[in-house]
Amino acid sequence: MINAVGPTGIPRAIELRGESVGKSEPVAKVDSTTSEASGAITTPAAELAAQGAPIDSAKVAEIRAAIANGTYKIDAKAIAERMIALDLPKA
């Protein structure tokens, strides 16, 4: 469909029908918890995000040491199988 020259969309369609475009009602304010110090909104999701991802520091140190020693082994077949499994739709 080819758009006409000039204003388009719902307001223009209402105007063409001869109706008036009214103002919308104000939206109700959402009650949220704010932090006293920063004034930031805190939600359970925001709190979890602020904590960061759980990290196994011992495992990270073990992998770093193996890479530094040249003993870290990469199983390309296992990685490929896992990537394929993650990409396939669940039946």
C-alpha positions as CSV (number, residue, x, y, z in Angstrom):
1,M,0.0,0.0,0.0
2,I,1.3,3.4,-0.9
3,N,1.2,6.1,1.8
4,A,-0.5,9.4,0.9
5,V,1.4,12.6,1.0
6,G,1.1,14.5,4.3
7,P,0.1,13.3,7.8
8,T,-0.9,9.7,8.2
9,G,-1.7,7.3,11.0
10,I,-4.6,7.1,13.5
11,P,-4.8,10.9,14.2
12,R,-5.1,11.6,10.4
13,A,-7.7,8.8,10.0
14,I,-9.8,10.2,12.8
15,E,-9.5,13.7,11.3
16,L,-10.7,12.4,7.9
17,R,-13.7,10.7,9.5
18,G,-14.7,14.1,11.1
19,E,-14.1,13.1,14.7
20,S,-12.0,15.1,17.1
21,V,-8.9,13.8,18.7
22,G,-9.2,14.0,22.5
23,K,-6.5,14.1,25.1
24,S,-5.8,10.9,27.0
25,E,-6.3,10.4,30.7
26,P,-3.3,10.7,33.0
27,V,-1.7,7.3,33.9
28,A,-1.9,6.2,37.5
29,K,1.4,6.5,39.4
30,V,3.0,3.1,40.2
31,D,4.0,2.5,43.8
32,S,7.7,1.5,43.9
33,T,10.4,1.3,46.6
34,T,13.2,3.8,46.4
35,S,16.6,3.8,48.0
36,E,17.0,6.7,50.5
37,A,20.6,7.5,49.5
38,S,20.4,7.4,45.7
39,G,16.7,7.8,45.0
40,A,16.9,4.8,42.6
41,I,14.1,2.4,42.2
42,T,14.8,-1.0,43.7
43,T,13.1,-4.2,42.6
44,P,14.0,-7.8,43.2
45,A,15.4,-8.0,39.7
46,A,17.5,-4.9,40.2
47,E,18.8,-6.2,43.5
48,L,19.8,-9.5,41.9
49,A,21.5,-7.7,39.0
50,A,23.4,-5.5,41.4
51,Q,24.8,-8.6,43.1
52,G,26.2,-9.9,39.9
53,A,26.5,-13.4,38.5
54,P,27.6,-16.1,40.8
55,I,31.3,-16.9,40.1
56,D,33.2,-20.0,41.3
57,S,36.5,-18.3,42.0
58,A,38.2,-21.6,42.6
59,K,37.1,-23.0,39.2
60,V,38.3,-19.8,37.5
61,A,41.7,-20.0,39.2
62,E,42.0,-23.7,38.2
63,I,41.2,-22.9,34.5
64,R,43.6,-19.9,34.4
65,A,46.4,-22.1,35.8
66,A,45.7,-24.8,33.3
67,I,45.8,-22.3,30.4
68,A,49.0,-20.8,31.8
69,N,50.6,-24.2,32.1
70,G,49.4,-25.3,28.6
71,T,47.4,-28.2,30.0
72,Y,43.9,-26.8,29.4
73,K,42.2,-29.2,27.0
74,I,39.4,-28.1,24.7
75,D,36.8,-30.7,23.6
76,A,35.6,-29.2,20.3
77,K,33.1,-32.1,19.8
78,A,31.5,-31.5,23.2
79,I,31.3,-27.8,22.6
80,A,29.7,-28.3,19.1
81,E,27.2,-30.8,20.5
82,R,26.2,-28.4,23.3
83,M,25.9,-25.4,20.8
84,I,23.7,-27.6,18.5
85,A,21.5,-28.7,21.5
86,L,21.0,-25.1,22.6
87,D,20.0,-24.0,19.1
88,L,17.6,-26.8,18.3
89,P,13.9,-26.2,19.1
90,K,12.5,-28.2,21.9
91,A,10.0,-30.8,20.7
